[in-house]
Amino acid sequence: MRGRELERLGNRNKSLGDEALLARLEPPPNHSPRGQMLSLSSKASGIAQSEIRVMSIECDRVRGINLAQGICDTEVPEPVQRAAINAIRSGSNSYTRLDGIATLRHAIARKMRDFNHVNVDPDREIVVTAGSTGAFYSACMGLLNPGDEVIVFEPYYGYHVHTLMALDCVPVYVTMHPPKWIFSREQFEHAITPRTRAIILNTPANPSGKVFNREELEFVAGLAIHHDLFVITDEIYEYFVYDDNQHTSPASLPDMAGRTITISGFSKAYSITGWRIGYAVCDRRWAQAIGYFHDLAYICAPSPFQHGATAGLEELAPDFYQSLAAEYCAKRDLLCTTLEQAGLPPSWPQGSYYVLADASGLPGQNSKEKAMYLLAQAGVAAVPGEAFFNGGGRNLLRFCFAKKETDLEEACRRLSRLEISAPTAGSRC
């Protein structure tokens, strides 16, 4: 084999001796042409699998009930299913425009006007994305620079923080405190520096379930305007609001539309977390760059599923969303009542479908040990609270109640059989 290779290359490499030629044909194993060992990037060396996925894997291993991940295993609305299937069968399986199909963009614009009270141009100010996470990543790519500081409320959604870090931005944390998850306005003001470029607002929030009220949003908006900051929102749980709470989109506040990037999607309301259909709504000055980076990373959101989301917006009446909130409110009540009775006092969520509970009565030095104990003893998976804090959360666990009624009821039966010591005072973080 070597002789044939030498003969083939001989005329082209007459100046090379046999040894030199063989060295070119067979470089040393595991070495690059520059003599360096192959390795991961500096960013990759610091990453770790999220605790949400870790606990889901552990739950599968013991065949437990997964209240860790927001899998949302309820039924997909019939119009959404039908339109997606029809789109596949009719051949809508190719790339779409980078900002999504026109019918979906116009349907989103009507929804933004009627529900969010934000008027937008469907042809220049909406980008349909590969899930709300795709919208968030593309917005950060288009608007933030390495070294920019971004204010994040904690407990936070890990994807927000990890995306910022992956892009060499600097999260600056403003801590919210249970049970109502109130934040210090003085701390917020002190968090703003000349390097601050944006604020992340997740309302209703994952994992706390906090719904920022209008007064709080007006305070944040005032500082954003005064310091000329972007506000990037995550409003994916906008239909999951309970009791007397109301969802307010920051972009609907005076003088905020031009600096707000409103991010939402259909994964939660339509139970299609695997379809990856979301969107970003913002001023046309920002939409073009967001669309470009989304095109670069994802090309487009899945074409037939865009048709499914369109049908949902066009065919599902307001009472669908009202019934959805009522259904999840009942699930919240069941889980929170069970947690209270089991000795895991919850901070009752105002929205979303997560609840943080005080697990200080469980054995373990940190929230991961407590979560593993709960899984081993009760067969119910929760997420360690430290996954949502920059140094806190060691006595908290997050539970998800976006489950079928039978599964949630069985999880509650298992939790109710636990014997837990009373939580210690002041232990909630």
Backbone hydrogen bonds in HBPLUS format (Angstrom, degrees):
<---DONOR---> <-ACCEPTOR-->    atom                        ^
c    i                          cat <-CA-CA->   ^        H-A-AA   ^      H-
h    n   atom  resd res      DA  || num        DHA   H-A  angle D-A-AA Bond
n    s   type  num  typ     dist DA aas  dist angle  dist       angle   num
A0005-GLU N   A0001-MET O   3.10 MM   4  6.33 156.9  2.16 145.1 151.6     1
A0006-LEU N   A0002-ARG O   2.85 MM   4  6.11 158.2  1.90 152.4 158.6     2
A0007-GLU N   A0003-GLY O   2.87 MM   4  6.08 156.7  1.92 148.2 154.9     3
A0008-ARG N   A0004-ARG O   2.91 MM   4  6.07 158.1  1.96 147.0 152.8     4
A0009-LEU N   A0005-GLU O   3.03 MM   4  6.21 154.8  2.10 147.7 153.8     5
A0010-GLY N   A0006-LEU O   2.77 MM   4  5.56 116.2  2.18 138.2 153.8     6
A0010-GLY N   A0007-GLU O   3.34 MM   3  5.01 144.6  2.48  90.2 100.1     7
A0012-ARG N   A0009-LEU O   3.13 MM   3  5.41 125.0  2.44 103.1 117.1     8
A0013-ASN N   A0009-LEU O   2.98 MM   4  6.05 126.1  2.28 148.9 164.4     9
A0013-ASN N   A0010-GLY O   3.18 MM   3  5.16 141.8  2.33  97.8 108.7    10
A0016-LEU N   A0013-ASN O   3.00 MM   3  5.56 160.8  2.04 117.2 123.4    11
A0021-LEU N   A0017-GLY O   2.97 MM   4  6.18 161.0  2.00 155.6 161.3    12
A0022-LEU N   A0018-ASP O   2.90 MM   4  6.11 161.3  1.94 152.0 156.8    13
A0023-ALA N   A0019-GLU O   2.99 MM   4  6.18 148.2  2.10 142.4 151.2    14
A0024-ARG N   A0020-ALA O   3.11 MM   4  6.46 142.2  2.26 140.8 150.3    15
A0024-ARG N   A0021-LEU O   3.07 MM   3  5.12 122.5  2.41  94.8 109.1    16
A0025-LEU N   A0021-LEU O   2.98 MM   4  6.34 151.6  2.06 147.1 155.5    17
A0026-GLU N   A0022-LEU O   2.88 MM   4  6.00 148.2  1.98 148.9 156.6    18
A0032-SER N   A0036-GLN O   3.02 MM   4  5.43 162.5  2.05 148.9 154.5    19
A0035-GLY N   A0032-SER O   2.85 MM   3  5.26 159.7  1.89 122.5 124.3    20
A0045-SER N   A0041-SER O   3.11 MM   4  6.32 148.5  2.21 150.1 157.7    21
A0046-GLY N   A0043-LYS O   3.18 MM   3  5.68 155.9  2.25 110.6 117.6    22
A0047-ILE N   A0044-ALA O   3.25 MM   3  5.42 171.1  2.25 111.1 113.8    23
A0054-VAL N   A0050-SER O   2.97 MM   4  6.27 159.3  2.01 149.7 156.5    24
A0055-MET N   A0051-GLU O   2.90 MM   4  5.96 165.3  1.93 145.7 148.7    25
A0056-SER N   A0052-ILE O   3.09 MM   4  6.29 145.6  2.22 138.0 147.8    26
A0057-ILE N   A0053-ARG O   2.94 MM   4  6.19 156.1  2.00 151.3 156.5    27
A0058-GLU N   A0054-VAL O   2.97 MM   4  6.28 161.4  2.01 150.2 155.4    28
A0059-CYS N   A0055-MET O   2.83 MM   4  5.93 149.9  1.92 140.5 149.2    29
A0060-ASP N   A0056-SER O   2.98 MM   4  6.22 157.0  2.03 145.8 151.2    30
A0061-ARG N   A0057-ILE O   3.00 MM   4  6.24 150.9  2.08 145.4 153.8    31
A0062-VAL N   A0058-GLU O   3.26 MM   4  6.59 145.8  2.38 144.5 151.1    32
A0063-ARG N   A0059-CYS O   2.88 MM   4  5.81 106.8  2.43 136.8 155.7    33
A0064-GLY N   A0059-CYS O   2.88 MM   5  4.98 166.0  1.90 143.6 145.9    34
A0063-ARG N   A0060-ASP O   3.16 MM   3  4.76 151.5  2.24  93.6 102.1    35
A0065-ILE N   A0379-GLY O   2.84 MM 314  6.23 160.7  1.87 154.5 156.4    36
A0381-ALA N   A0065-ILE O   2.96 MM 316  6.21 168.1  1.97 158.3 160.0    37
A0067-LEU N   A0381-ALA O   3.05 MM 314  5.29 135.2  2.26 129.1 140.1    38
A0400-CYS N   A0067-LEU O   2.71 MM 333  4.78 138.4  1.88 128.2 139.4    39
A0071-ILE N   A0069-GLN O   2.80 MM   2  5.41 139.7  1.96 102.8  90.9    40
A0080-VAL N   A0077-PRO O   3.09 MM   3  5.49 124.8  2.40 109.2 122.8    41
A0081-GLN N   A0077-PRO O   3.13 MM   4  6.47 160.9  2.16 156.4 162.2    42
A0082-ARG N   A0078-GLU O   2.89 MM   4  6.03 177.7  1.89 165.0 165.5    43
A0083-ALA N   A0079-PRO O   3.07 MM   4  6.05 166.7  2.09 142.5 146.2    44
A0084-ALA N   A0080-VAL O   3.23 MM   4  6.32 158.7  2.28 144.3 149.8    45
A0085-ILE N   A0081-GLN O   3.01 MM   4  6.25 166.9  2.03 159.4 163.0    46
A0086-ASN N   A0082-ARG O   2.89 MM   4  6.08 164.4  1.91 153.5 158.3    47
A0087-ALA N   A0083-ALA O   2.93 MM   4  6.02 148.4  2.03 139.4 148.0    48
A0088-ILE N   A0084-ALA O   3.05 MM   4  6.34 154.2  2.12 147.9 153.9    49
A0089-ARG N   A0085-ILE O   2.99 MM   4  6.26 166.7  2.01 153.9 157.4    50
A0090-SER N   A0086-ASN O   2.86 MM   4  5.94 141.3  2.01 143.0 153.2    51
A0092-SER N   A0087-ALA O   2.82 MM   5  5.13 157.9  1.87 164.1 158.3    52
A0091-GLY N   A0088-ILE O   3.22 MM   3  5.36 160.3  2.26 104.1 109.8    53
A0100-GLY N   A0097-ARG O   2.91 MM   3  5.19 168.2  1.92 118.6 121.1    54
A0128-VAL N   A0099-ASP O   3.02 MM  29  5.13 167.6  2.03 111.0 114.5    55
A0105-ARG N   A0101-ILE O   3.13 MM   4  6.43 164.5  2.15 155.5 160.1    56
A0106-HIS N   A0102-ALA O   2.96 MM   4  6.14 161.3  1.99 156.3 160.6    57
A0107-ALA N   A0103-THR O   3.02 MM   4  6.12 147.2  2.13 135.6 144.9    58
A0108-ILE N   A0104-LEU O   2.85 MM   4  6.08 156.0  1.91 153.1 159.3    59
A0109-ALA N   A0105-ARG O   2.98 MM   4  6.21 153.4  2.06 141.1 148.5    60
A0110-ARG N   A0106-HIS O   3.08 MM   4  6.36 153.9  2.15 143.7 149.5    61
A0111-LYS N   A0107-ALA O   3.02 MM   4  6.26 159.0  2.06 146.3 152.3    62
A0112-MET N   A0108-ILE O   2.78 MM   4  6.01 158.9  1.82 155.0 160.8    63
A0113-ARG N   A0109-ALA O   3.04 MM   4  6.23 150.9  2.13 142.1 149.6    64
A0114-ASP N   A0110-ARG O   2.92 MM   4  6.12 168.4  1.94 155.3 157.9    65
A0115-PHE N   A0111-LYS O   2.82 MM   4  5.56 164.0  1.84 149.9 155.4    66
A0117-HIS N   A0112-MET O   2.84 MM   5  6.04 104.0  2.42 142.6 162.4    67
A0118-VAL N   A0112-MET O   2.95 MM   6  5.37 171.0  1.96 130.0 132.8    68
A0124-ARG N   A0121-ASP O   3.23 MM   3  5.55 153.1  2.30 110.2 117.5    69
A0125-GLU N   A0121-ASP O   2.85 MM   4  5.26 149.6  1.94 162.9 162.3    70
A0282-CYS N   A0125-GLU O   3.11 MM 157  5.34 155.6  2.17 136.7 144.3    71
A0127-VAL N   A0280-ALA O   2.93 MM 153  5.24 158.7  1.98 153.9 159.7    72
A0280-ALA N   A0127-VAL O   2.89 MM 153  5.24 152.1  1.97 143.1 152.2    73
A0129-THR N   A0278-GLY O   2.82 MM 149  4.95 168.3  1.83 120.1 124.2    74
A0131-GLY N   A0129-THR O   2.86 MM   2  5.49 128.2  2.13 108.3  92.3    75
A0278-GLY N   A0129-THR O   2.95 MM 149  4.95 165.8  1.97 136.9 137.1    76
A0134-GLY N   A0131-GLY O   3.15 MM   3  5.23 124.4  2.47  96.1 109.2    77
A0135-ALA N   A0131-GLY O   3.22 MM   4  6.62 147.5  2.34 140.8 149.7    78
A0136-PHE N   A0132-SER O   2.91 MM   4  6.18 154.2  1.98 145.6 152.4    79
A0137-TYR N   A0133-THR O   2.94 MM   4  6.13 169.9  1.95 152.1 154.4    80
A0138-SER N   A0134-GLY O   3.06 MM   4  6.07 164.3  2.08 141.7 146.6    81
A0139-ALA N   A0135-ALA O   2.91 MM   4  6.01 152.8  1.98 145.0 152.8    82
A0140-CYS N   A0136-PHE O   2.96 MM   4  6.19 162.3  1.99 153.2 157.6    83
A0141-MET N   A0137-TYR O   2.94 MM   4  6.19 157.6  1.99 149.5 156.1    84
A0142-GLY N   A0138-SER O   2.96 MM   4  6.09 150.1  2.05 142.1 149.9    85
A0143-LEU N   A0139-ALA O   2.97 MM   4  6.00 137.0  2.16 147.0 157.2    86
A0144-LEU N   A0140-CYS O   2.99 MM   4  5.29 157.7  2.04 141.3 144.4    87
A0148-ASP N   A0145-ASN O   3.02 MM   3  5.60 163.0  2.05 139.9 141.7    88
A0147-GLY N   A0168-ASP O   2.68 MM  21  5.98 163.5  1.71 147.0 150.5    89
A0170-VAL N   A0148-ASP O   2.76 MM  22  6.00 168.4  1.78 160.5 161.5    90
A0149-GLU N   A0195-ARG O   3.03 MM  46  5.59 177.8  2.03 132.8 132.2    91
A0197-ARG N   A0149-GLU O   2.87 MM  48  5.92 162.6  1.90 168.4 162.5    92
A0150-VAL N   A0170-VAL O   2.93 MM  20  6.07 157.3  1.98 147.0 148.8    93
A0172-VAL N   A0150-VAL O   2.84 MM  22  5.83 154.6  1.91 148.1 146.8    94
A0151-ILE N   A0198-ALA O   2.98 MM  47  6.43 155.7  2.04 153.0 149.9    95
A0200-ILE N   A0151-ILE O   2.87 MM  49  6.13 166.9  1.89 171.5 172.6    96
A0152-VAL N   A0172-VAL O   2.87 MM  20  5.92 161.2  1.91 151.3 153.4    97
A0174-VAL N   A0152-VAL O   2.94 MM  22  6.17 153.6  2.01 148.7 152.1    98
A0154-GLU N   A0174-VAL O   2.93 MM  20  6.06 159.6  1.97 140.9 144.4    99
A0176-MET N   A0154-GLU O   2.75 MM  22  5.91 158.6  1.79 173.9 178.2   100
A0156-TYR N   A0388-PHE O   2.87 MM 232  5.02 151.1  1.95 133.6 139.3   101
A0160-HIS N   A0157-TYR O   3.00 MM   3  5.78 133.6  2.22 122.7 132.7   102
A0162-HIS N   A0158-GLY O   2.87 MM   4  6.02 173.7  1.88 165.7 167.8   103
A0163-THR N   A0159-TYR O   2.95 MM   4  5.86 152.4  2.03 142.2 149.0   104
A0164-LEU N   A0160-HIS O   3.13 MM   4  6.37 161.7  2.16 147.5 152.3   105
A0165-MET N   A0161-VAL O   2.98 MM   4  6.27 160.6  2.02 151.6 156.8   106
A0166-ALA N   A0162-HIS O   2.91 MM   4  6.04 153.9  1.98 142.4 149.8   107
A0167-LEU N   A0163-THR O   3.12 MM   4  6.35 135.7  2.33 143.4 154.2   108
A0167-LEU N   A0164-LEU O   3.16 MM   3  5.24 134.0  2.39  96.5 108.8   109
A0169-CYS N   A0164-LEU O   2.86 MM   5  5.05 163.8  1.89 155.7 150.4   110
A0168-ASP N   A0165-MET O   2.97 MM   3  4.93 161.3  2.00 109.3 111.4   111
A0177-HIS N   A0182-ILE O   2.87 MM   5  5.22 152.2  1.95 131.6 138.8   112
A0181-TRP N   A0177-HIS O   2.68 MM   4  4.33 115.4  2.10 126.2 135.0   113
A0182-ILE N   A0177-HIS O   3.04 MM   5  5.22 134.4  2.25 142.8 136.4   114
A0188-PHE N   A0184-SER O   3.02 MM   4  6.32 155.7  2.08 146.2 153.1   115
A0189-GLU N   A0185-ARG O   2.98 MM   4  6.22 165.1  2.01 149.1 152.1   116
A0190-HIS N   A0186-GLU O   3.01 MM   4  6.22 158.3  2.05 148.6 154.6   117
A0191-ALA N   A0187-GLN O   2.97 MM   4  6.12 128.0  2.25 139.4 152.7   118
A0191-ALA N   A0188-PHE O   3.06 MM   3  5.12 135.7  2.27  97.1 109.9   119
A0192-ILE N   A0189-GLU O   3.31 MM   3  5.69 154.9  2.38 106.7 113.3   120
A0196-THR N   A0193-THR O   3.03 MM   3  5.33 162.8  2.06 113.2 118.8   121
A0230-PHE N   A0197-ARG O   3.06 MM  33  6.36 170.7  2.07 148.4 145.8   122
A0199-ILE N   A0230-PHE O   2.91 MM  31  6.29 136.7  2.10 138.4 151.3   123
A0232-ILE N   A0199-ILE O   2.86 MM  33  6.17 160.2  1.90 165.3 172.0   124
A0201-LEU N   A0232-ILE O   2.99 MM  31  6.23 161.6  2.03 144.6 148.9   125
A0234-ASP N   A0201-LEU O   2.81 MM  33  6.24 143.4  1.94 151.2 152.8   126
A0203-THR N   A0234-ASP O   3.19 MM  31  6.45 134.3  2.41 140.7 153.2   127
A0205-ALA N   A0210-LYS O   2.85 MM   5  5.14 151.3  1.93 140.1 149.7   128
A0209-GLY N   A0205-ALA O   2.84 MM   4  4.79 142.7  1.98 124.7 134.4   129
A0350-GLN N   A0209-GLY O   2.90 MM 141  5.42 131.0  2.15 125.1 134.8   130
A0351-GLY N   A0209-GLY O   2.84 MM 142  4.77 131.7  2.08 130.9 142.0   131
A0217-LEU N   A0213-ASN O   2.99 MM   4  6.27 162.6  2.03 156.4 161.9   132
A0218-GLU N   A0214-ARG O   2.83 MM   4  6.01 152.8  1.91 148.8 156.2   133
A0219-PHE N   A0215-GLU O   3.07 MM   4  6.32 148.2  2.17 142.8 150.9   134
A0220-VAL N   A0216-GLU O   3.03 MM   4  6.38 162.2  2.06 151.4 155.4   135
A0221-ALA N   A0217-LEU O   2.77 MM   4  5.94 161.7  1.80 149.8 155.9   136
A0222-GLY N   A0218-GLU O   2.91 MM   4  5.99 153.8  1.98 140.7 147.3   137
A0223-LEU N   A0219-PHE O   3.24 MM   4  6.58 155.4  2.31 147.4 152.4   138
A0224-ALA N   A0220-VAL O   2.92 MM   4  6.18 155.1  1.98 150.7 158.7   139
A0225-ILE N   A0221-ALA O   2.89 MM   4  6.11 158.4  1.93 154.8 159.4   140
A0226-HIS N   A0222-GLY O   2.96 MM   4  6.09 162.3  1.99 143.4 149.1   141
A0227-HIS N   A0223-LEU O   2.93 MM   4  5.96 159.2  1.97 148.1 152.7   142
A0228-ASP N   A0224-ALA O   2.87 MM   4  5.56 105.4  2.43 130.3 145.7   143
A0229-LEU N   A0224-ALA O   2.82 MM   5  4.74 161.2  1.85 139.0 144.9   144
A0228-ASP N   A0225-ILE O   3.28 MM   3  4.94 153.9  2.35  94.4 102.1   145
A0231-VAL N   A0259-ARG O   3.02 MM  28  6.24 157.6  2.07 148.1 148.8   146
A0261-ILE N   A0231-VAL O   2.88 MM  30  6.30 158.3  1.93 154.5 160.2   147
A0233-THR N   A0261-ILE O   2.95 MM  28  6.18 164.6  1.98 155.6 160.6   148
A0235-GLU N   A0263-ILE O   2.78 MM  28  5.97 177.2  1.78 167.2 168.2   149
A0238-GLU N   A0235-GLU O   3.04 MM   3  5.28 146.4  2.16 126.0 123.0   150
A0240-PHE N   A0237-TYR O   2.90 MM   3  5.31 156.2  1.95 117.6 125.5   151
A0352-SER N   A0240-PHE O   2.80 MM 112  5.00 138.3  1.98 146.8 150.3   152
A0242-TYR N   A0350-GLN O   2.92 MM 108  5.52 171.1  1.92 159.9 156.9   153
A0245-ASN N   A0242-TYR O   3.16 MM   3  5.89 157.3  2.22 139.7 141.3   154
A0252-SER N   A0249-SER O   2.89 MM   3  5.53 159.2  1.94 122.0 128.7   155
A0253-LEU N   A0250-PRO O   3.13 MM   3  5.59 164.3  2.15 114.7 119.6   156
A0256-MET N   A0253-LEU O   3.19 MM   3  5.59 148.1  2.29 142.5 136.7   157
A0259-ARG N   A0256-MET O   3.19 MM   3  5.58 147.6  2.30 110.0 118.6   158
A0260-THR N   A0256-MET O   3.08 MM   4  5.96 120.2  2.45 152.9 168.0   159
A0262-THR N   A0281-VAL O   2.87 MM  19  5.03 155.7  1.93 160.6 155.5   160
A0281-VAL N   A0262-THR O   2.82 MM  19  5.03 153.0  1.90 144.4 153.4   161
A0264-SER N   A0279-TYR O   3.17 MM  15  5.70 160.3  2.21 153.8 159.0   162
A0279-TYR N   A0264-SER O   2.93 MM  15  5.70 148.5  2.03 153.7 147.2   163
A0266-PHE N   A0277-ILE O   3.20 MM  11  6.12 161.9  2.23 170.7 165.2   164
A0270-TYR N   A0266-PHE O   3.10 MM   4  5.70 158.6  2.15 144.3 150.4   165
A0272-ILE N   A0267-SER O   2.88 MM   5  4.48 140.1  2.04 120.5 131.9   166
A0271-SER N   A0268-LYS O   3.36 MM   3  5.02 154.5  2.43  94.2 101.6   167
A0275-TRP N   A0272-ILE O   3.00 MM   3  5.40 162.3  2.03 115.1 120.9   168
A0286-TRP N   A0283-ASP O   2.93 MM   3  5.74 150.9  2.02 124.4 131.0   169
A0287-ALA N   A0283-ASP O   3.11 MM   4  6.27 152.7  2.19 146.6 154.4   170
A0290-ILE N   A0286-TRP O   3.11 MM   4  6.35 165.0  2.14 157.0 161.8   171
A0291-GLY N   A0287-ALA O   2.84 MM   4  5.98 161.2  1.87 151.8 156.9   172
A0292-TYR N   A0288-GLN O   2.96 MM   4  6.19 148.0  2.06 141.5 150.6   173
A0293-PHE N   A0289-ALA O   3.03 MM   4  6.33 166.3  2.05 156.9 157.9   174
A0294-HIS N   A0290-ILE O   2.97 MM   4  6.14 150.8  2.06 146.1 155.0   175
A0295-ASP N   A0291-GLY O   2.91 MM   4  6.04 157.3  1.96 145.9 151.9   176
A0296-LEU N   A0292-TYR O   2.94 MM   4  6.20 151.1  2.02 146.0 154.5   177
A0297-ALA N   A0293-PHE O   3.08 MM   4  6.26 152.3  2.16 142.5 148.1   178
A0298-TYR N   A0294-HIS O   2.72 MM   4  5.60 165.1  1.75 156.9 162.0   179
A0299-ILE N   A0295-ASP O   2.98 MM   4  3.97 138.1  2.16 105.5 115.3   180
A0300-CYS N   A0298-TYR O   2.74 MM   2  5.42 135.2  1.94 108.6  93.7   181
A0306-GLN N   A0302-PRO O   3.14 MM   4  6.41 133.8  2.36 148.4 161.4   182
A0306-GLN N   A0303-SER O   3.07 MM   3  5.30 136.6  2.27 103.8 115.9   183
A0307-HIS N   A0304-PRO O   3.17 MM   3  5.33 127.0  2.46  96.9 109.4   184
A0308-GLY N   A0304-PRO O   3.28 MM   4  6.71 145.7  2.40 137.3 146.6   185
A0309-ALA N   A0305-PHE O   2.99 MM   4  6.28 158.7  2.03 149.6 153.5   186
A0310-THR N   A0306-GLN O   3.00 MM   4  6.21 151.4  2.08 141.7 150.0   187
A0311-ALA N   A0307-HIS O   3.06 MM   4  6.32 158.0  2.11 147.2 151.7   188
A0312-GLY N   A0308-GLY O   3.12 MM   4  6.44 151.5  2.20 144.1 152.0   189
A0313-LEU N   A0309-ALA O   3.08 MM   4  6.42 160.6  2.12 152.8 156.2   190
A0314-GLU N   A0310-THR O   2.95 MM   4  6.16 154.0  2.02 150.7 158.7   191
A0315-GLU N   A0311-ALA O   2.79 MM   4  5.64 153.6  1.86 152.0 157.0   192
A0316-LEU N   A0312-GLY O   3.11 MM   4  5.43 156.5  2.16 134.2 140.0   193
A0320-PHE N   A0317-ALA O   2.94 MM   3  5.61 154.1  2.00 120.7 128.1   194
A0322-GLN N   A0318-PRO O   3.11 MM   4  6.45 152.7  2.19 148.2 156.6   195
A0323-SER N   A0319-ASP O   2.88 MM   4  5.89 155.7  1.94 139.2 145.4   196
A0324-LEU N   A0320-PHE O   2.93 MM   4  6.14 146.6  2.05 140.0 150.0   197
A0325-ALA N   A0321-TYR O   3.06 MM   4  6.28 159.6  2.10 144.2 147.8   198
A0326-ALA N   A0322-GLN O   3.05 MM   4  6.29 157.1  2.10 144.3 150.9   199
A0327-GLU N   A0323-SER O   2.84 MM   4  6.01 156.9  1.89 149.1 155.3   200
A0328-TYR N   A0324-LEU O   3.04 MM   4  6.26 163.9  2.07 151.6 155.3   201
A0329-CYS N   A0325-ALA O   2.86 MM   4  5.95 142.5  2.00 141.9 152.8   202
A0330-ALA N   A0326-ALA O   3.12 MM   4  6.33 153.7  2.20 144.1 149.4   203
A0331-LYS N   A0327-GLU O   3.16 MM   4  6.50 150.2  2.25 140.0 148.3   204
A0332-ARG N   A0328-TYR O   2.82 MM   4  6.02 155.0  1.88 144.5 151.4   205
A0333-ASP N   A0329-CYS O   2.93 MM   4  6.19 160.8  1.97 147.9 152.6   206
A0334-LEU N   A0330-ALA O   3.01 MM   4  6.25 158.2  2.05 146.3 151.7   207
A0335-LEU N   A0331-LYS O   3.00 MM   4  6.22 172.5  2.01 155.4 156.8   208
A0336-CYS N   A0332-ARG O   2.82 MM   4  5.91 172.4  1.83 161.2 163.9   209
A0337-THR N   A0333-ASP O   2.97 MM   4  5.86 158.0  2.02 142.3 148.9   210
A0338-THR N   A0334-LEU O   3.08 MM   4  6.19 158.1  2.13 143.3 149.6   211
A0339-LEU N   A0335-LEU O   2.86 MM   4  6.12 160.0  1.90 153.3 158.9   212
A0340-GLU N   A0336-CYS O   2.97 MM   4  6.16 159.2  2.01 147.1 152.2   213
A0341-GLN N   A0337-THR O   3.03 MM   4  6.27 163.5  2.06 149.4 153.6   214
A0342-ALA N   A0338-THR O   2.85 MM   4  6.02 139.3  2.02 145.2 157.3   215
A0344-LEU N   A0339-LEU O   2.81 MM   5  4.91 161.6  1.84 160.7 154.3   216
A0343-GLY N   A0340-GLU O   3.24 MM   3  5.42 160.2  2.29 104.3 110.3   217
A0358-ASP N   A0345-PRO O   2.78 MM  13  5.25 170.3  1.78 147.0 147.9   218
A0347-SER N   A0356-LEU O   2.96 MM   9  5.91 157.7  2.01 170.3 172.9   219
A0401-PHE N   A0353-TYR O   3.04 MM  48  5.65 161.0  2.08 143.2 149.2   220
A0355-VAL N   A0399-PHE O   2.90 MM  44  5.34 145.6  2.01 150.5 158.7   221
A0399-PHE N   A0355-VAL O   2.87 MM  44  5.34 163.8  1.90 155.5 160.1   222
A0357-ALA N   A0397-LEU O   2.86 MM  40  5.40 162.6  1.89 155.6 161.1   223
A0397-LEU N   A0357-ALA O   3.05 MM  40  5.40 148.4  2.16 145.0 154.5   224
A0359-ALA N   A0395-ASN O   2.66 MM  36  5.15 164.6  1.68 152.8 154.5   225
A0362-LEU N   A0359-ALA O   2.96 MM   3  5.58 168.2  1.98 122.2 126.1   226
A0370-LYS N   A0366-ASN O   3.12 MM   4  6.40 155.6  2.18 148.6 156.1   227
A0371-ALA N   A0367-SER O   2.86 MM   4  6.01 154.2  1.93 144.5 151.3   228
A0372-MET N   A0368-LYS O   2.97 MM   4  6.20 158.8  2.01 150.6 155.9   229
A0373-TYR N   A0369-GLU O   2.94 MM   4  6.12 150.3  2.03 142.3 150.6   230
A0374-LEU N   A0370-LYS O   2.95 MM   4  6.20 161.1  1.99 148.0 152.8   231
A0375-LEU N   A0371-ALA O   3.00 MM   4  6.23 157.6  2.05 146.0 152.0   232
A0376-ALA N   A0372-MET O   2.95 MM   4  6.11 158.3  2.00 145.3 151.1   233
A0377-GLN N   A0373-TYR O   2.88 MM   4  6.03 159.6  1.92 155.4 160.7   234
A0378-ALA N   A0374-LEU O   2.82 MM   4  5.60 162.1  1.85 147.6 153.4   235
A0379-GLY N   A0375-LEU O   2.87 MM   4  4.49 134.3  2.08 114.3 125.1   236
A0383-VAL N   A0398-ARG O   2.98 MM  15  4.99 164.8  2.01 141.1 144.9   237
A0398-ARG N   A0383-VAL O   2.89 MM  15  4.99 161.3  1.93 142.5 148.8   238
A0387-ALA N   A0384-PRO O   3.14 MM   3  5.95 167.8  2.15 122.3 126.2   239
A0385-GLY N   A0396-LEU O   2.76 MM  11  4.52 139.0  1.93 150.0 136.3   240
A0388-PHE N   A0385-GLY O   3.01 MM   3  5.79 168.9  2.02 125.9 128.7   241
A0393-GLY N   A0429-CYS O   2.80 MM  36  4.59 120.9  2.15 129.8 138.9   242
A0396-LEU N   A0393-GLY O   3.17 MM   3  5.18 165.9  2.20 114.3 113.6   243
A0394-ARG N   A0429-CYS O   3.07 MM  35  6.08 122.2  2.42 134.8 121.4   244
A0408-LEU N   A0404-LYS O   2.95 MM   4  6.20 165.4  1.97 162.7 167.5   245
A0409-GLU N   A0405-GLU O   2.85 MM   4  5.94 161.3  1.89 152.3 157.5   246
A0410-GLU N   A0406-THR O   3.07 MM   4  6.20 153.8  2.14 139.9 146.8   247
A0411-ALA N   A0407-ASP O   2.94 MM   4  6.18 156.9  1.99 146.6 153.1   248
A0412-CYS N   A0408-LEU O   2.94 MM   4  6.19 154.9  2.01 146.9 153.7   249
A0413-ARG N   A0409-GLU O   2.95 MM   4  6.24 148.2  2.06 143.2 152.0   250
A0414-ARG N   A0410-GLU O   3.02 MM   4  6.31 156.9  2.07 148.9 154.6   251
A0415-LEU N   A0411-ALA O   2.93 MM   4  6.20 158.7  1.97 149.6 155.8   252
A0416-SER N   A0412-CYS O   2.91 MM   4  6.01 151.9  1.99 145.0 152.3   253
A0417-ARG N   A0414-ARG O   3.22 MM   3  5.46 148.8  2.32 102.6 111.4   254
A0418-LEU N   A0415-LEU O   3.09 MM   3  5.48 163.8  2.12 112.7 117.7   255
